[in-house]
Amino acid sequence: MKLGFLTACLPALPLDEIAAWAAEHDYQALEVATWPVGNRDSAAAHLDVAHFGQADADRVRALIDRHGLELSAFAYYENNLHPDEHRRAEIATHLRHTIDAASLLGVPYVGTFIGRDPDRTVKENIALAEKELPQLVDYASERGVKITIENCLMTEWHPDGYPGNLAYSPELWEWMFSLGLHLNYNPSHLIWQGIDPVEALRRYVDHIPHAQAKDTQLDPVRRNRHGVFGKSIERDDPWDNSWWPNRIPRFSDLDWRHIADRVENDGPWHNGWWRHRIPGLGDINWRRIVDTLYEGGFTGVLSVEHEDPVWSGNEKKVKDGLRLAHRTLRPLILT
């Protein structure tokens, strides 16, 4: 097992600087953000995969090798069942670009979401997924790449704050495995649903080639007012459920003062009853998570996904958050 992090938490920095910092601070791998350059809110583009050729692959490979790192996966987490067919086709095209770039670089995994059309029932979405996703799985397989699905709920994709990504529970994992998809396991999205992240992990390690490390801190007192899925009548916008520090307009032109203003004005919990934290600062038992991964034979990368509002606000605080995550996780991982 190796320890890495998802580069999306540092959207304003080029990959060269991120790689140098990661190596200097004893990270071993990078999960690289590959959203489209210049036209996707709330994300990062550390490689322009839509215009990525062999020369680009050679340059990136030299960079990663120079710093003694590994590229664990490419990250393009989008709604592959988007209700607008034109937008759905755009997403599929960019996912193929990401797969092509991964293939050129020998990156084994591309991470994404299944997604959901909120106007359809779960059964209708499953039928849609069984129509749309196998062709993407085949496209990836032909290029030596596997598609991994993160189990994030993406409640902001549903108008009422219900699950917007059909990969949020073990029941749905078993279904998506039948399509040739794999799980990018992230325990932070299980604990607030009432799912034991260790017991959920134990049965499925064989289907998990890549995992993410993000913690969640719970406030049951706040939950007593709104219930598990958060506010209904008082919910003014799709993101108004937990405290999400990264969801701001034009993230590629990030103004860190915007995040600092949200912390000052809204408080660190915003309007939700749970919030994501750096591993070790929430309610997840990371010793048991890592031990269960080892027990199940996991040999992949555990990639820190930094979405902690306390350790956001400027580049230094984000890096300090990554250092804190390293302090929690690195002693649990054998060298």
C-alpha positions, -999 to 999 in steps of 0.1 A, spaced: 0 0 0 11 36 -7 -1 70 5 -11 97 -20 -35 126 -24 -60 139 -49 -46 171 -65 -80 188 -67 -74 205 -34 -46 226 -50 -63 238 -82 -42 270 -86 -9 251 -86 6 234 -116 13 197 -115 51 204 -114 48 222 -81 24 197 -66 47 168 -75 77 185 -59 58 193 -27 44 158 -25 78 142 -27 93 166 -3 66 158 23 68 120 19 38 113 -2 42 85 -26 15 89 -52 -8 114 -69 -44 110 -80 -45 137 -107 -75 160 -114 -84 160 -151 -116 180 -154 -118 200 -186 -96 231 -188 -114 264 -183 -150 253 -185 -159 233 -154 -168 250 -121 -157 236 -88 -129 214 -100 -93 214 -112 -75 205 -143 -39 195 -137 -36 179 -171 -52 190 -203 -64 155 -213 -84 167 -243 -52 178 -260 -28 152 -246 -3 134 -268 28 113 -266 51 143 -260 29 154 -231 30 118 -217 68 118 -219 70 151 -201 47 140 -173 64 107 -169 98 124 -166 83 147 -139 68 119 -119 99 97 -121 122 126 -112 103 129 -79 100 92 -72 62 93 -73 34 71 -87 4 82 -107 -23 62 -89 -53 74 -109 -69 102 -130 -99 119 -114 -129 131 -135 -159 128 -112 -190 137 -132 -226 127 -137 -225 100 -164 -263 98 -163 -269 135 -167 -305 143 -176 -295 165 -205 -284 141 -233 -261 167 -249 -244 173 -216 -242 135 -210 -225 131 -243 -200 158 -234 -192 141 -202 -187 107 -219 -164 124 -245 -142 139 -218 -141 106 -199 -128 90 -230 -101 117 -233 -92 110 -197 -90 73 -204 -68 79 -235 -44 100 -215 -42 74 -187 -34 48 -213 -6 68 -227 9 73 -193 3 37 -180 -21 50 -153 -42 20 -144 -74 37 -131 -98 65 -140 -122 76 -113 -156 90 -119 -193 88 -107 -222 68 -121 -245 98 -114 -282 99 -118 -311 115 -137 -332 129 -109 -364 128 -130 -361 90 -131 -366 63 -105 -336 43 -92 -348 13 -114 -350 36 -144 -316 50 -137 -302 15 -134 -316 7 -169 -301 39 -183 -267 30 -167 -268 -5 -182 -273 12 -216 -246 39 -212 -218 26 -191 -208 -8 -206 -195 9 -237 -173 32 -215 -161 1 -196 -152 -16 -229 -134 15 -242 -113 17 -211 -106 -21 -211 -93 -20 -246 -68 6 -235 -56 -12 -204 -75 11 -180 -102 3 -153 -130 27 -144 -134 31 -106 -165 47 -91 -164 67 -59 -192 61 -35 -200 98 -29 -237 105 -27 -236 138 -46 -268 150 -30 -265 184 -48 -274 166 -80 -308 158 -67 -333 188 -62 -343 175 -28 -309 166 -15 -312 128 -20 -285 106 -35 -274 118 -69 -248 91 -76 -260 55 -77 -230 41 -59 -237 51 -23 -243 17 -7 -230 -19 -8 -263 -30 -25 -255 -7 -54 -218 -17 -54 -228 -53 -62 -249 -41 -91 -221 -19 -106 -195 -47 -103 -217 -66 -127 -211 -39 -153 -173 -43 -150 -169 -12 -128 -147 -11 -97 -150 8 -64 -129 38 -54 -137 33 -17 -142 64 4 -154 58 40 -164 94 46 -196 90 26 -207 59 45 -205 70 81 -231 98 79 -256 74 63 -253 51 93 -233 25 73 -203 10 92 -174 19 69 -152 -10 82 -179 -37 78 -189 -23 44 -152 -25 33 -146 -60 46 -167 -78 20 -155 -59 -10 -117 -54 -8 -113 -76 -39 -133 -50 -59 -113 -20 -46 -81 -13 -66 -79 23 -53 -92 40 -21 -96 75 -9 -90 88 26 -114 115 38 -129 117 73 -163 129 84 -172 147 117 -208 142 129 -231 165 149 -262 144 159 -278 174 176 -281 192 143 -293 160 127 -323 159 151 -338 189 133 -334 180 97 -328 142 94 -301 124 76 -305 141 43 -304 176 57 -327 206 52 -359 205 31 -379 237 35 -349 257 46 -327 244 18 -320 274 -5 -294 258 -29 -283 223 -39 -251 225 -19 -268 235 13 -265 202 31 -230 199 45 -201 223 46 -184 220 12 -154 243 9 -145 236 -27 -178 244 -44 -173 279 -55 -176 294 -90 -147 293 -114 -125 271 -93 -97 273 -118 -94 310 -111 -96 304 -73 -98 333 -49 -90 318 -15 -105 349 1 -139 335 -10 -135 304 12 -122 325 41 -153 347 39 -176 316 40 -158 303 71 -162 337 88 -198 343 78 -213 308 79 -192 292 105 -173 259 100 -204 238 99 -224 260 74 -259 246 76 -254 208 77 -251 183 105 -219 167 92 -187 180 76 -157 164 59 -124 165 78 -88 156 74 -82 119 83 -78 117 121 -100 147 128 -134 131 123 -152 100 136 -136 73 113 -113 47 129 -84 48 104 -64 21 121 -93 -3 115 -98 9 79 -61 4 70 -59 -29 88 -90 -42 70 -75 -31 37 -43 -51 45 -63 -81 57 -82 -82 24 -50 -80 4 -52 -44 -8 -20 -33 -25 -31 -1 -41 -29 36 -32 -48 52 -3 -54 88 -17 -62 117 6 -91 137 -6 -88 171 12 -122 188 16 -118 200 52 -132 235 58 -110 241 88 -79 235 68 -90 255 38 -88 292 31 -54 296 15 -27 274 0 -7 271 32 -37 259 52 -45 233 25 -9 220 26 -9 220 64 -41 199 61 -23 174 39 6 173 63 -19 165 91 -34 137 70 1 123 64 8 124 101 -23 102 108 -20 77 79 17 73 72 25 54 104 -2 29 95 13 20 61 42 -3 58 72 9 39 
